[in-house]
Amino acid sequence: MLKDAHEFLCFQYASTSRVTLERLPTLGPIQSFCSTRVGDTTWHICGDSQGWIYTRQIPNTQCVGDLHRWTADPIMRSSDPISSISASGSHCVISCLGPGKVMVQNMLDPELLFLLKFNSLNDIWTCHLQGSSLILGASRKAAYISDIDVSRVPEHLATGSDVFSITRQNSLVYTGSRTGSIHRFDLRTSKNRSHILFDDRFGTSPRSSVVHLDMIRDHELLTSHSNGDLLTYDVRFTTKSTKSFPVKSFEGHVNSYTHNLGIAVDHERDLLYAAGQDNHIRAWSLRTGLPLAPQITNKRGNPLTTAFSDPIFSLQVADEAGKDGVSLWATSGRELYEFHLGQRGLGPKG
């Protein structure tokens, strides 16, 4: 029964033909996007290649078709690209490349917005917020801040290489580095100690940067590499005596060197979406490893058949209030796409 329901969901999402498209008034191409719901308001947050941040707030009781203006803010006070956006609860953290600094926004009170600067960090590639606890992936290290409302001094997590990706499972933090290493830190113990996982997985092949990590249910770690490898591994089997074989391999992903292509997993950990270097989005079942085959030929309304004009640096699956379903958000250049998954008919162009 569960298998039939999952196959039906894959078919429905692969048959999507409704999209809403906006062209944002950004200074540069959109690098990061986040949709998050706080109370009775949905926040949309974008960051561009010139260090500007764009936000809008949409009441969850709005009527379909209501438009809300974006506001622009140069609070990072830098022309360095916005590298990542992470939201949890009522807080949102935005990072940028260049000198180490992040912006913290309390979305329950928009006036509570401040900038954190870290002299010991440079080039923050990614951030991961869980509650008020923050992990930053920076040049040659990661950093841990136990409570962004209280602490301003990060504890360093040594990796010896630039940290491109982070995921977390309770007290366990996983980092993916430029050199291809995956480190696991236990926040309950010394922050200077880590275990390197699956380090034999390359064999005789060249090592490739780990550009995305995500936990799939209890024990599968999703890894994406800059050479196009898209795999899951079982974190229960990490001893050096155990050969590192992937649990699943998601075939067809296109990448050869890009570190910041969009990847998204739905909230149920059932579906995976990945942007390719060829400016196309592909999707797979995380349960079976099989790709989703688009059921229509409409090239605009379906994320799997749309030919984007620019690289897709951000993807997110979100349950958008008031829209009767789940959306896949994608950014390409200055354009923001909202694909209404499983719905039919083209949406209005913004």
Secondary structure, DSSP 8 states (H G I E B T S, - for coil): -HHHHHHHHHHHHHT---EEEEE---SS-EEEEEEEEETTEEEEEEEETTS-EEEEEEETT--TT-----EEE-TT-S-S-EEEEEEETTEEEEEESSEEEEEEEETTSTT-EEEEEEEEEE---EEEEETTEEEEEETTEEEEES-TTT----EEEE-SS-EEEEEEETTEEEEEETTS-EEEEETTS-TT--EEESTTTTTTS----EEEEEEETTTEEEEEETTS-EEEEETT---TTS----SEE-TT---SS-S---EEE-TTS-EEEEE-TTS-EEEEETTT--B---S---TTT-TTT---SS---EEEEEEETTTTEEEEEEEETTEEEEEETT--S---B-
